[in-house]
């Protein structure tokens, strides 16, 4: 969990849950992302997640994950 911006262009605020998500379809691939729609204290290693797409601008859409 972080309260600081991890990359330029993100809104200030937080806390943000910064995570590495491992896909069932490709176990050797881990995606850096945020876990959203979940209290920070409820996030656990190994929890099942589902993709969520957040439109930031007309040109940028971010892939994030929420609890499945």
mmCIF file as Biopython writes it, N, C-alpha, C and O atoms, coordinates in Angstrom:
data_model
#
loop_
_atom_site.group_PDB
_atom_site.id
_atom_site.type_symbol
_atom_site.label_atom_id
_atom_site.label_alt_id
_atom_site.label_comp_id
_atom_site.label_asym_id
_atom_site.label_entity_id
_atom_site.label_seq_id
_atom_site.pdbx_PDB_ins_code
_atom_site.Cartn_x
_atom_site.Cartn_y
_atom_site.Cartn_z
_atom_site.occupancy
_atom_site.B_iso_or_equiv
_atom_site.auth_seq_id
_atom_site.auth_asym_id
_atom_site.pdbx_PDB_model_num
ATOM 1   N N  . UNK A ? 1  ? 0.853   -1.165  0.000   1.0 0.0 1  A 1 
ATOM 2   C CA . UNK A ? 1  ? 0.000   0.000   0.000   1.0 0.0 1  A 1 
ATOM 3   C C  . UNK A ? 1  ? 0.896   1.223   0.000   1.0 0.0 1  A 1 
ATOM 4   O O  . UNK A ? 1  ? 1.931   1.254   0.665   1.0 0.0 1  A 1 
ATOM 5   N N  . UNK A ? 2  ? 0.481   2.230   -0.756  1.0 0.0 2  A 1 
ATOM 6   C CA . UNK A ? 2  ? 1.236   3.477   -0.788  1.0 0.0 2  A 1 
ATOM 7   C C  . UNK A ? 2  ? 0.281   4.658   -0.761  1.0 0.0 2  A 1 
ATOM 8   O O  . UNK A ? 2  ? -0.849  4.571   -1.241  1.0 0.0 2  A 1 
ATOM 9   N N  . UNK A ? 3  ? 0.743   5.750   -0.199  1.0 0.0 3  A 1 
ATOM 10  C CA . UNK A ? 3  ? -0.003  7.004   -0.210  1.0 0.0 3  A 1 
ATOM 11  C C  . UNK A ? 3  ? 0.639   7.977   -1.197  1.0 0.0 3  A 1 
ATOM 12  O O  . UNK A ? 3  ? 0.127   9.074   -1.419  1.0 0.0 3  A 1 
ATOM 13  N N  . UNK A ? 4  ? 1.766   7.567   -1.789  1.0 0.0 4  A 1 
ATOM 14  C CA . UNK A ? 4  ? 2.514   8.421   -2.705  1.0 0.0 4  A 1 
ATOM 15  C C  . UNK A ? 4  ? 2.227   8.027   -4.143  1.0 0.0 4  A 1 
ATOM 16  O O  . UNK A ? 4  ? 1.891   6.879   -4.436  1.0 0.0 4  A 1 
ATOM 17  N N  . UNK A ? 5  ? 2.367   8.997   -5.030  1.0 0.0 5  A 1 
ATOM 18  C CA . UNK A ? 5  ? 2.211   8.711   -6.453  1.0 0.0 5  A 1 
ATOM 19  C C  . UNK A ? 5  ? 3.334   7.792   -6.906  1.0 0.0 5  A 1 
ATOM 20  O O  . UNK A ? 5  ? 4.501   8.028   -6.592  1.0 0.0 5  A 1 
ATOM 21  N N  . UNK A ? 6  ? 2.985   6.748   -7.641  1.0 0.0 6  A 1 
ATOM 22  C CA . UNK A ? 6  ? 4.009   5.815   -8.106  1.0 0.0 6  A 1 
ATOM 23  C C  . UNK A ? 6  ? 4.425   6.084   -9.540  1.0 0.0 6  A 1 
ATOM 24  O O  . UNK A ? 6  ? 5.405   5.512   -10.019 1.0 0.0 6  A 1 
ATOM 25  N N  . UNK A ? 7  ? 3.686   6.955   -10.236 1.0 0.0 7  A 1 
ATOM 26  C CA . UNK A ? 7  ? 4.032   7.309   -11.607 1.0 0.0 7  A 1 
ATOM 27  C C  . UNK A ? 7  ? 3.429   8.676   -11.927 1.0 0.0 7  A 1 
ATOM 28  O O  . UNK A ? 7  ? 2.375   9.030   -11.400 1.0 0.0 7  A 1 
ATOM 29  N N  . UNK A ? 8  ? 4.091   9.435   -12.782 1.0 0.0 8  A 1 
ATOM 30  C CA . UNK A ? 8  ? 3.535   10.735  -13.177 1.0 0.0 8  A 1 
ATOM 31  C C  . UNK A ? 8  ? 2.170   10.566  -13.840 1.0 0.0 8  A 1 
ATOM 32  O O  . UNK A ? 8  ? 1.932   9.576   -14.533 1.0 0.0 8  A 1 
ATOM 33  N N  . UNK A ? 9  ? 1.289   11.518  -13.631 1.0 0.0 9  A 1 
ATOM 34  C CA . UNK A ? 9  ? -0.009  11.496  -14.282 1.0 0.0 9  A 1 
ATOM 35  C C  . UNK A ? 9  ? -1.117  10.893  -13.446 1.0 0.0 9  A 1 
ATOM 36  O O  . UNK A ? 9  ? -2.284  10.977  -13.828 1.0 0.0 9  A 1 
ATOM 37  N N  . UNK A ? 10 ? -0.790  10.291  -12.324 1.0 0.0 10 A 1 
ATOM 38  C CA . UNK A ? 10 ? -1.814  9.734   -11.448 1.0 0.0 10 A 1 
ATOM 39  C C  . UNK A ? 10 ? -2.299  10.793  -10.483 1.0 0.0 10 A 1 
ATOM 40  O O  . UNK A ? 10 ? -1.558  11.706  -10.117 1.0 0.0 10 A 1 
ATOM 41  N N  . UNK A ? 11 ? -3.540  10.665  -10.079 1.0 0.0 11 A 1 
ATOM 42  C CA . UNK A ? 11 ? -4.104  11.630  -9.134  1.0 0.0 11 A 1 
ATOM 43  C C  . UNK A ? 11 ? -3.484  11.427  -7.761  1.0 0.0 11 A 1 
ATOM 44  O O  . UNK A ? 11 ? -3.165  10.308  -7.359  1.0 0.0 11 A 1 
ATOM 45  N N  . UNK A ? 12 ? -3.321  12.544  -7.048  1.0 0.0 12 A 1 
ATOM 46  C CA . UNK A ? 12 ? -2.861  12.443  -5.675  1.0 0.0 12 A 1 
ATOM 47  C C  . UNK A ? 12 ? -3.988  11.881  -4.828  1.0 0.0 12 A 1 
ATOM 48  O O  . UNK A ? 12 ? -5.164  12.009  -5.168  1.0 0.0 12 A 1 
ATOM 49  N N  . UNK A ? 13 ? -3.628  11.285  -3.768  1.0 0.0 13 A 1 
ATOM 50  C CA . UNK A ? 13 ? -4.627  10.683  -2.892  1.0 0.0 13 A 1 
ATOM 51  C C  . UNK A ? 13 ? -4.108  9.384   -2.355  1.0 0.0 13 A 1 
ATOM 52  O O  . UNK A ? 13 ? -2.922  9.235   -2.062  1.0 0.0 13 A 1 
ATOM 53  N N  . UNK A ? 14 ? -4.992  8.469   -2.233  1.0 0.0 14 A 1 
ATOM 54  C CA . UNK A ? 14 ? -4.571  7.168   -1.754  1.0 0.0 14 A 1 
ATOM 55  C C  . UNK A ? 14 ? -5.294  6.866   -0.458  1.0 0.0 14 A 1 
ATOM 56  O O  . UNK A ? 14 ? -6.111  7.668   -0.006  1.0 0.0 14 A 1 
ATOM 57  N N  . UNK A ? 15 ? -5.022  5.779   0.121   1.0 0.0 15 A 1 
ATOM 58  C CA . UNK A ? 15 ? -3.925  4.895   -0.254  1.0 0.0 15 A 1 
ATOM 59  C C  . UNK A ? 15 ? -4.240  4.094   -1.503  1.0 0.0 15 A 1 
ATOM 60  O O  . UNK A ? 15 ? -5.400  3.836   -1.825  1.0 0.0 15 A 1 
ATOM 61  N N  . UNK A ? 16 ? -3.184  3.709   -2.195  1.0 0.0 16 A 1 
ATOM 62  C CA . UNK A ? 16 ? -3.290  2.855   -3.362  1.0 0.0 16 A 1 
ATOM 63  C C  . UNK A ? 16 ? -2.720  1.492   -3.006  1.0 0.0 16 A 1 
ATOM 64  O O  . UNK A ? 16 ? -1.695  1.400   -2.330  1.0 0.0 16 A 1 
ATOM 65  N N  . UNK A ? 17 ? -3.374  0.448   -3.454  1.0 0.0 17 A 1 
ATOM 66  C CA . UNK A ? 17 ? -2.831  -0.898  -3.289  1.0 0.0 17 A 1 
ATOM 67  C C  . UNK A ? 17 ? -2.108  -1.237  -4.580  1.0 0.0 17 A 1 
ATOM 68  O O  . UNK A ? 17 ? -2.734  -1.470  -5.614  1.0 0.0 17 A 1 
ATOM 69  N N  . UNK A ? 18 ? -0.780  -1.262  -4.512  1.0 0.0 18 A 1 
ATOM 70  C CA . UNK A ? 18 ? 0.044   -1.604  -5.654  1.0 0.0 18 A 1 
ATOM 71  C C  . UNK A ? 18 ? 0.339   -3.096  -5.548  1.0 0.0 18 A 1 
ATOM 72  O O  . UNK A ? 18 ? 0.820   -3.566  -4.517  1.0 0.0 18 A 1 
ATOM 73  N N  . UNK A ? 19 ? 0.048   -3.843  -6.621  1.0 0.0 19 A 1 
ATOM 74  C CA . UNK A ? 19 ? 0.165   -5.295  -6.555  1.0 0.0 19 A 1 
ATOM 75  C C  . UNK A ? 19 ? 0.757   -5.859  -7.841  1.0 0.0 19 A 1 
ATOM 76  O O  . UNK A ? 19 ? 0.758   -5.209  -8.886  1.0 0.0 19 A 1 
ATOM 77  N N  . UNK A ? 20 ? 1.256   -7.075  -7.736  1.0 0.0 20 A 1 
ATOM 78  C CA . UNK A ? 20 ? 1.620   -7.873  -8.897  1.0 0.0 20 A 1 
ATOM 79  C C  . UNK A ? 20 ? 0.556   -8.947  -9.031  1.0 0.0 20 A 1 
ATOM 80  O O  . UNK A ? 20 ? 0.365   -9.754  -8.121  1.0 0.0 20 A 1 
ATOM 81  N N  . UNK A ? 21 ? -0.141  -8.961  -10.167 1.0 0.0 21 A 1 
ATOM 82  C CA . UNK A ? 21 ? -1.206  -9.928  -10.397 1.0 0.0 21 A 1 
ATOM 83  C C  . UNK A ? 21 ? -0.686  -11.005 -11.344 1.0 0.0 21 A 1 
ATOM 84  O O  . UNK A ? 21 ? -0.169  -10.712 -12.422 1.0 0.0 21 A 1 
ATOM 85  N N  . UNK A ? 22 ? -0.833  -12.247 -10.920 1.0 0.0 22 A 1 
ATOM 86  C CA . UNK A ? 22 ? -0.431  -13.394 -11.732 1.0 0.0 22 A 1 
ATOM 87  C C  . UNK A ? 22 ? -1.669  -13.946 -12.421 1.0 0.0 22 A 1 
ATOM 88  O O  . UNK A ? 22 ? -2.678  -14.221 -11.772 1.0 0.0 22 A 1 
ATOM 89  N N  . UNK A ? 23 ? -1.589  -14.108 -13.734 1.0 0.0 23 A 1 
ATOM 90  C CA . UNK A ? 23 ? -2.725  -14.595 -14.507 1.0 0.0 23 A 1 
ATOM 91  C C  . UNK A ? 23 ? -2.774  -16.116 -14.524 1.0 0.0 23 A 1 
ATOM 92  O O  . UNK A ? 23 ? -1.738  -16.770 -14.636 1.0 0.0 23 A 1 
ATOM 93  N N  . UNK A ? 24 ? -3.982  -16.686 -14.414 1.0 0.0 24 A 1 
ATOM 94  C CA . UNK A ? 24 ? -4.149  -18.138 -14.524 1.0 0.0 24 A 1 
ATOM 95  C C  . UNK A ? 24 ? -3.669  -18.633 -15.880 1.0 0.0 24 A 1 
ATOM 96  O O  . UNK A ? 24 ? -3.073  -19.705 -15.978 1.0 0.0 24 A 1 
ATOM 97  N N  . UNK A ? 25 ? -3.930  -17.850 -16.931 1.0 0.0 25 A 1 
ATOM 98  C CA . UNK A ? 25 ? -3.624  -18.255 -18.297 1.0 0.0 25 A 1 
ATOM 99  C C  . UNK A ? 25 ? -2.120  -18.247 -18.604 1.0 0.0 25 A 1 
ATOM 100 O O  . UNK A ? 25 ? -1.667  -18.914 -19.535 1.0 0.0 25 A 1 
ATOM 101 N N  . UNK A ? 26 ? -1.358  -17.491 -17.817 1.0 0.0 26 A 1 
ATOM 102 C CA . UNK A ? 26 ? 0.081   -17.392 -18.064 1.0 0.0 26 A 1 
ATOM 103 C C  . UNK A ? 26 ? 0.781   -17.170 -16.723 1.0 0.0 26 A 1 
ATOM 104 O O  . UNK A ? 26 ? 1.087   -16.038 -16.350 1.0 0.0 26 A 1 
ATOM 105 N N  . UNK A ? 27 ? 1.025   -18.259 -16.011 1.0 0.0 27 A 1 
ATOM 106 C CA . UNK A ? 27 ? 1.517   -18.192 -14.633 1.0 0.0 27 A 1 
ATOM 107 C C  . UNK A ? 27 ? 2.877   -17.511 -14.496 1.0 0.0 27 A 1 
ATOM 108 O O  . UNK A ? 27 ? 3.208   -17.022 -13.416 1.0 0.0 27 A 1 
ATOM 109 N N  . UNK A ? 28 ? 3.670   -17.469 -15.566 1.0 0.0 28 A 1 
ATOM 110 C CA . UNK A ? 28 ? 4.981   -16.820 -15.480 1.0 0.0 28 A 1 
ATOM 111 C C  . UNK A ? 28 ? 4.917   -15.318 -15.757 1.0 0.0 28 A 1 
ATOM 112 O O  . UNK A ? 28 ? 5.950   -14.649 -15.766 1.0 0.0 28 A 1 
ATOM 113 N N  . UNK A ? 29 ? 3.719   -14.784 -15.981 1.0 0.0 29 A 1 
ATOM 114 C CA . UNK A ? 29 ? 3.523   -13.348 -16.226 1.0 0.0 29 A 1 
ATOM 115 C C  . UNK A ? 29 ? 2.884   -12.708 -15.009 1.0 0.0 29 A 1 
ATOM 116 O O  . UNK A ? 29 ? 1.862   -13.182 -14.512 1.0 0.0 29 A 1 
ATOM 117 N N  . UNK A ? 30 ? 3.490   -11.628 -14.529 1.0 0.0 30 A 1 
ATOM 118 C CA . UNK A ? 30 ? 2.922   -10.872 -13.407 1.0 0.0 30 A 1 
ATOM 119 C C  . UNK A ? 30 ? 2.788   -9.414  -13.834 1.0 0.0 30 A 1 
ATOM 120 O O  . UNK A ? 30 ? 3.746   -8.799  -14.301 1.0 0.0 30 A 1 
ATOM 121 N N  . UNK A ? 31 ? 1.583   -8.873  -13.664 1.0 0.0 31 A 1 
ATOM 122 C CA . UNK A ? 31 ? 1.293   -7.505  -14.089 1.0 0.0 31 A 1 
ATOM 123 C C  . UNK A ? 31 ? 1.301   -6.559  -12.893 1.0 0.0 31 A 1 
ATOM 124 O O  . UNK A ? 31 ? 0.591   -6.802  -11.918 1.0 0.0 31 A 1 
ATOM 125 N N  . UNK A ? 32 ? 2.090   -5.486  -12.947 1.0 0.0 32 A 1 
ATOM 126 C CA . UNK A ? 32 ? 1.989   -4.472  -11.897 1.0 0.0 32 A 1 
ATOM 127 C C  . UNK A ? 32 ? 0.692   -3.693  -12.099 1.0 0.0 32 A 1 
ATOM 128 O O  . UNK A ? 32 ? 0.374   -3.298  -13.221 1.0 0.0 32 A 1 
ATOM 129 N N  . UNK A ? 33 ? -0.048  -3.473  -11.033 1.0 0.0 33 A 1 
ATOM 130 C CA . UNK A ? 33 ? -1.370  -2.875  -11.151 1.0 0.0 33 A 1 
ATOM 131 C C  . UNK A ? 33 ? -1.832  -2.344  -9.804  1.0 0.0 33 A 1 
ATOM 132 O O  . UNK A ? 33 ? -1.098  -2.392  -8.817  1.0 0.0 33 A 1 
ATOM 133 N N  . UNK A ? 34 ? -3.050  -1.843  -9.778  1.0 0.0 34 A 1 
ATOM 134 C CA . UNK A ? 34 ? -3.715  -1.435  -8.540  1.0 0.0 34 A 1 
ATOM 135 C C  . UNK A ? 34 ? -4.882  -2.373  -8.285  1.0 0.0 34 A 1 
ATOM 136 O O  . UNK A ? 34 ? -5.520  -2.853  -9.222  1.0 0.0 34 A 1 
ATOM 137 N N  . UNK A ? 35 ? -5.160  -2.633  -7.005  1.0 0.0 35 A 1 
ATOM 138 C CA . UNK A ? 35 ? -6.363  -3.351  -6.600  1.0 0.0 35 A 1 
ATOM 139 C C  . UNK A ? 35 ? -7.365  -2.289  -6.180  1.0 0.0 35 A 1 
ATOM 140 O O  . UNK A ? 35 ? -7.067  -1.458  -5.321  1.0 0.0 35 A 1 
ATOM 141 N N  . UNK A ? 36 ? -8.560  -2.307  -6.782  1.0 0.0 36 A 1 
ATOM 142 C CA . UNK A ? 36 ? -9.581  -1.288  -6.527  1.0 0.0 36 A 1 
ATOM 143 C C  . UNK A ? 36 ? -10.857 -1.953  -6.022  1.0 0.0 36 A 1 
ATOM 144 O O  . UNK A ? 36 ? -10.979 -3.178  -6.021  1.0 0.0 36 A 1 
ATOM 145 N N  . UNK A ? 37 ? -11.793 -1.132  -5.597  1.0 0.0 37 A 1 
ATOM 146 C CA . UNK A ? 37 ? -13.098 -1.589  -5.108  1.0 0.0 37 A 1 
ATOM 147 C C  . UNK A ? 37 ? -12.955 -2.565  -3.946  1.0 0.0 37 A 1 
ATOM 148 O O  . UNK A ? 37 ? -13.717 -3.523  -3.818  1.0 0.0 37 A 1 
ATOM 149 N N  . UNK A ? 38 ? -11.957 -2.297  -3.100  1.0 0.0 38 A 1 
ATOM 150 C CA . UNK A ? 38 ? -11.674 -3.180  -1.978  1.0 0.0 38 A 1 
ATOM 151 C C  . UNK A ? 38 ? -10.958 -2.364  -0.899  1.0 0.0 38 A 1 
ATOM 152 O O  . UNK A ? 38 ? -10.103 -1.536  -1.214  1.0 0.0 38 A 1 
ATOM 153 N N  . UNK A ? 39 ? -11.298 -2.590  0.350   1.0 0.0 39 A 1 
ATOM 154 C CA . UNK A ? 39 ? -10.570 -1.934  1.440   1.0 0.0 39 A 1 
ATOM 155 C C  . UNK A ? 39 ? -9.141  -2.452  1.454   1.0 0.0 39 A 1 
ATOM 156 O O  . UNK A ? 39 ? -8.899  -3.638  1.232   1.0 0.0 39 A 1 
ATOM 157 N N  . UNK A ? 40 ? -8.201  -1.559  1.716   1.0 0.0 40 A 1 
ATOM 158 C CA . UNK A ? 40 ? -6.791  -1.954  1.704   1.0 0.0 40 A 1 
ATOM 159 C C  . UNK A ? 40 ? -6.518  -3.096  2.687   1.0 0.0 40 A 1 
ATOM 160 O O  . UNK A ? 40 ? -5.705  -3.973  2.397   1.0 0.0 40 A 1 
ATOM 161 N N  . UNK A ? 41 ? -7.172  -3.095  3.820   1.0 0.0 41 A 1 
ATOM 162 C CA . UNK A ? 41 ? -6.925  -4.142  4.820   1.0 0.0 41 A 1 
ATOM 163 C C  . UNK A ? 41 ? -7.505  -5.499  4.416   1.0 0.0 41 A 1 
ATOM 164 O O  . UNK A ? 41 ? -7.191  -6.513  5.040   1.0 0.0 41 A 1 
ATOM 165 N N  . UNK A ? 42 ? -8.348  -5.531  3.378   1.0 0.0 42 A 1 
ATOM 166 C CA . UNK A ? 42 ? -8.935  -6.788  2.907   1.0 0.0 42 A 1 
ATOM 167 C C  . UNK A ? 42 ? -8.128  -7.457  1.794   1.0 0.0 42 A 1 
ATOM 168 O O  . UNK A ? 42 ? -8.420  -8.593  1.422   1.0 0.0 42 A 1 
ATOM 169 N N  . UNK A ? 43 ? -7.130  -6.775  1.266   1.0 0.0 43 A 1 
ATOM 170 C CA . UNK A ? 43 ? -6.312  -7.335  0.191   1.0 0.0 43 A 1 
ATOM 171 C C  . UNK A ? 43 ? -5.376  -8.385  0.781   1.0 0.0 43 A 1 
ATOM 172 O O  . UNK A ? 43 ? -4.735  -8.153  1.806   1.0 0.0 43 A 1 
ATOM 173 N N  . UNK A ? 44 ? -5.303  -9.542  0.122   1.0 0.0 44 A 1 
ATOM 174 C CA . UNK A ? 44 ? -4.480  -10.651 0.587   1.0 0.0 44 A 1 
ATOM 175 C C  . UNK A ? 44 ? -3.690  -11.251 -0.577  1.0 0.0 44 A 1 
ATOM 176 O O  . UNK A ? 44 ? -4.153  -11.254 -1.717  1.0 0.0 44 A 1 
ATOM 177 N N  . UNK A ? 45 ? -2.514  -11.749 -0.279  1.0 0.0 45 A 1 
ATOM 178 C CA . UNK A ? 45 ? -1.741  -12.499 -1.263  1.0 0.0 45 A 1 
ATOM 179 C C  . UNK A ? 45 ? -2.549  -13.729 -1.641  1.0 0.0 45 A 1 
ATOM 180 O O  . UNK A ? 45 ? -3.041  -14.446 -0.770  1.0 0.0 45 A 1 
ATOM 181 N N  . UNK A ? 46 ? -2.685  -13.970 -2.923  1.0 0.0 46 A 1 
ATOM 182 C CA . UNK A ? 46 ? -3.401  -15.138 -3.413  1.0 0.0 46 A 1 
ATOM 183 C C  . UNK A ? 46 ? -4.888  -14.927 -3.644  1.0 0.0 46 A 1 
ATOM 184 O O  . UNK A ? 46 ? -5.570  -15.841 -4.107  1.0 0.0 46 A 1 
ATOM 185 N N  . UNK A ? 47 ? -5.411  -13.739 -3.332  1.0 0.0 47 A 1 
ATOM 186 C CA . UNK A ? 47 ? -6.843  -13.513 -3.535  1.0 0.0 47 A 1 
ATOM 187 C C  . UNK A ? 47 ? -7.173  -13.496 -5.030  1.0 0.0 47 A 1 
ATOM 188 O O  . UNK A ? 47 ? -6.370  -13.043 -5.846  1.0 0.0 47 A 1 
ATOM 189 N N  . UNK A ? 48 ? -8.342  -13.985 -5.371  1.0 0.0 48 A 1 
ATOM 190 C CA . UNK A ? 48 ? -8.807  -13.998 -6.758  1.0 0.0 48 A 1 
ATOM 191 C C  . UNK A ? 48 ? -9.256  -12.594 -7.137  1.0 0.0 48 A 1 
ATOM 192 O O  . UNK A ? 48 ? -9.931  -11.918 -6.361  1.0 0.0 48 A 1 
ATOM 193 N N  . UNK A ? 49 ? -8.875  -12.159 -8.339  1.0 0.0 49 A 1 
ATOM 194 C CA . UNK A ? 49 ? -9.240  -10.825 -8.817  1.0 0.0 49 A 1 
ATOM 195 C C  . UNK A ? 49 ? -9.777  -10.917 -10.237 1.0 0.0 49 A 1 
ATOM 196 O O  . UNK A ? 49 ? -9.575  -11.911 -10.933 1.0 0.0 49 A 1 
ATOM 197 N N  . UNK A ? 50 ? -10.467 -9.857  -10.651 1.0 0.0 50 A 1 
ATOM 198 C CA . UNK A ? 50 ? -11.030 -9.745  -11.993 1.0 0.0 50 A 1 
ATOM 199 C C  . UNK A ? 50 ? -10.615 -8.396  -12.579 1.0 0.0 50 A 1 
ATOM 200 O O  . UNK A ? 50 ? -10.428 -7.434  -11.833 1.0 0.0 50 A 1 
ATOM 201 N N  . UNK A ? 51 ? -10.468 -8.310  -13.904 1.0 0.0 51 A 1 
ATOM 202 C CA . UNK A ? 51 ? -10.022 -7.060  -14.520 1.0 0.0 51 A 1 
ATOM 203 C C  . UNK A ? 51 ? -11.108 -5.982  -14.503 1.0 0.0 51 A 1 
ATOM 204 O O  . UNK A ? 51 ? -12.303 -6.263  -14.592 1.0 0.0 51 A 1 
ATOM 205 N N  . UNK A ? 52 ? -10.643 -4.747  -14.386 1.0 0.0 52 A 1 
ATOM 206 C CA . UNK A ? 52 ? -11.483 -3.548  -14.456 1.0 0.0 52 A 1 
ATOM 207 C C  . UNK A ? 52 ? -10.712 -2.557  -15.318 1.0 0.0 52 A 1 
ATOM 208 O O  . UNK A ? 52 ? -9.499  -2.417  -15.162 1.0 0.0 52 A 1 
ATOM 209 N N  . UNK A ? 53 ? -11.393 -1.875  -16.215 1.0 0.0 53 A 1 
ATOM 210 C CA . UNK A ? 53 ? -10.735 -0.893  -17.074 1.0 0.0 53 A 1 
ATOM 211 C C  . UNK A ? 53 ? -11.185 0.505   -16.682 1.0 0.0 53 A 1 
ATOM 212 O O  . UNK A ? 53 ? -12.382 0.794   -16.661 1.0 0.0 53 A 1 
ATOM 213 N N  . UNK A ? 54 ? -10.225 1.375   -16.371 1.0 0.0 54 A 1 
ATOM 214 C CA . UNK A ? 54 ? -10.524 2.749   -15.952 1.0 0.0 54 A 1 
ATOM 215 C C  . UNK A ? 54 ? -10.099 3.717   -17.054 1.0 0.0 54 A 1 
ATOM 216 O O  . UNK A ? 54 ? -8.912  3.843   -17.358 1.0 0.0 54 A 1 
ATOM 217 N N  . UNK A ? 55 ? -11.071 4.392   -17.644 1.0 0.0 55 A 1 
ATOM 218 C CA . UNK A ? 55 ? -10.774 5.385   -18.673 1.0 0.0 55 A 1 
ATOM 219 C C  . UNK A ? 55 ? -10.287 6.656   -17.985 1.0 0.0 55 A 1 
ATOM 220 O O  . UNK A ? 55 ? -11.016 7.281   -17.215 1.0 0.0 55 A 1 
ATOM 221 N N  . UNK A ? 56 ? -9.046  7.024   -18.275 1.0 0.0 56 A 1 
ATOM 222 C CA . UNK A ? 56 ? -8.439  8.208   -17.680 1.0 0.0 56 A 1 
ATOM 223 C C  . UNK A ? 56 ? -8.642  9.418   -18.586 1.0 0.0 56 A 1 
ATOM 224 O O  . UNK A ? 56 ? -9.031  10.494  -18.134 1.0 0.0 56 A 1 
ATOM 225 N N  . UNK A ? 57 ? -8.370  9.218   -19.872 1.0 0.0 57 A 1 
ATOM 226 C CA . UNK A ? 57 ? -8.604  10.244  -20.898 1.0 0.0 57 A 1 
ATOM 227 C C  . UNK A ? 57 ? -9.113  9.515   -22.141 1.0 0.0 57 A 1 
ATOM 228 O O  . UNK A ? 57 ? -9.268  8.294   -22.127 1.0 0.0 57 A 1 
ATOM 229 N N  . UNK A ? 58 ? -9.370  10.259  -23.206 1.0 0.0 58 A 1 
ATOM 230 C CA . UNK A ? 58 ? -9.796  9.620   -24.451 1.0 0.0 58 A 1 
ATOM 231 C C  . UNK A ? 58 ? -8.704  8.716   -25.029 1.0 0.0 58 A 1 
ATOM 232 O O  . UNK A ? 58 ? -8.993  7.792   -25.788 1.0 0.0 58 A 1 
ATOM 233 N N  . UNK A ? 59 ? -7.451  8.990   -24.665 1.0 0.0 59 A 1 
ATOM 234 C CA . UNK A ? 59 ? -6.328  8.220   -25.197 1.0 0.0 59 A 1 
ATOM 235 C C  . UNK A ? 59 ? -5.798  7.158   -24.235 1.0 0.0 59 A 1 
ATOM 236 O O  . UNK A ? 59 ? -5.091  6.245   -24.662 1.0 0.0 59 A 1 
ATOM 237 N N  . UNK A ? 60 ? -6.125  7.258   -22.955 1.0 0.0 60 A 1 
ATOM 238 C CA . UNK A ? 60 ? -5.521  6.375   -21.948 1.0 0.0 60 A 1 
ATOM 239 C C  . UNK A ? 60 ? -6.594  5.638   -21.161 1.0 0.0 60 A 1 
ATOM 240 O O  . UNK A ? 60 ? -7.497  6.250   -20.593 1.0 0.0 60 A 1 
ATOM 241 N N  . UNK A ? 61 ? -6.481  4.312   -21.136 1.0 0.0 61 A 1 
ATOM 242 C CA . UNK A ? 61 ? -7.317  3.457   -20.298 1.0 0.0 61 A 1 
ATOM 243 C C  . UNK A ? 61 ? -6.385  2.557   -19.508 1.0 0.0 61 A 1 
ATOM 244 O O  . UNK A ? 61 ? -5.487  1.937   -20.077 1.0 0.0 61 A 1 
ATOM 245 N N  . UNK A ? 62 ? -6.594  2.482   -18.193 1.0 0.0 62 A 1 
ATOM 246 C CA . UNK A ? 62 ? -5.740  1.673   -17.332 1.0 0.0 62 A 1 
ATOM 247 C C  . UNK A ? 62 ? -6.410  0.358   -16.972 1.0 0.0 62 A 1 
ATOM 248 O O  . UNK A ? 62 ? -7.612  0.308   -16.711 1.0 0.0 62 A 1 
ATOM 249 N N  . UNK A ? 63 ? -5.619  -0.700  -16.961 1.0 0.0 63 A 1 
ATOM 250 C CA . UNK A ? 63 ? -6.072  -1.999  -16.484 1.0 0.0 63 A 1 
ATOM 251 C C  . UNK A ? 63 ? -5.806  -2.078  -14.988 1.0 0.0 63 A 1 
ATOM 252 O O  . UNK A ? 63 ? -4.669  -1.924  -14.542 1.0 0.0 63 A 1 
ATOM 253 N N  . UNK A ? 64 ? -6.850  -2.316  -14.227 1.0 0.0 64 A 1 
ATOM 254 C CA . UNK A ? 64 ? -6.740  -2.502  -12.780 1.0 0.0 64 A 1 
ATOM 255 C C  . UNK A ? 64 ? -7.494  -3.777  -12.448 1.0 0.0 64 A 1 
ATOM 256 O O  . UNK A ? 64 ? -8.100  -4.388  -13.328 1.0 0.0 64 A 1 
ATOM 257 N N  . UNK A ? 65 ? -7.462  -4.180  -11.200 1.0 0.0 65 A 1 
ATOM 258 C CA . UNK A ? 65 ? -8.149  -5.392  -10.790 1.0 0.0 65 A 1 
ATOM 259 C C  . UNK A ? 65 ? -8.949  -5.135  -9.529  1.0 0.0 65 A 1 
ATOM 260 O O  . UNK A ? 65 ? -8.582  -4.297  -8.705  1.0 0.0 65 A 1 
ATOM 261 N N  . UNK A ? 66 ? -10.064 -5.874  -9.384  1.0 0.0 66 A 1 
ATOM 262 C CA . UNK A ? 66 ? -10.912 -5.817  -8.196  1.0 0.0 66 A 1 
ATOM 263 C C  . UNK A ? 66 ? -11.107 -7.239  -7.700  1.0 0.0 66 A 1 
ATOM 264 O O  . UNK A ? 66 ? -10.861 -8.183  -8.451  1.0 0.0 66 A 1 
ATOM 265 N N  . UNK A ? 67 ? -11.541 -7.424  -6.459  1.0 0.0 67 A 1 
ATOM 266 C CA . UNK A ? 67 ? -11.780 -8.781  -5.976  1.0 0.0 67 A 1 
ATOM 267 C C  . UNK A ? 67 ? -12.820 -9.487  -6.860  1.0 0.0 67 A 1 
ATOM 268 O O  . UNK A ? 67 ? -13.809 -8.887  -7.280  1.0 0.0 67 A 1 
ATOM 269 N N  . UNK A ? 68 ? -12.570 -10.766 -7.127  1.0 0.0 68 A 1 
ATOM 270 C CA . UNK A ? 68 ? -13.488 -11.558 -7.962  1.0 0.0 68 A 1 
ATOM 271 C C  . UNK A ? 68 ? -14.641 -12.091 -7.122  1.0 0.0 68 A 1 
ATOM 272 O O  . UNK A ? 68 ? -15.518 -12.780 -7.644  1.0 0.0 68 A 1 
#
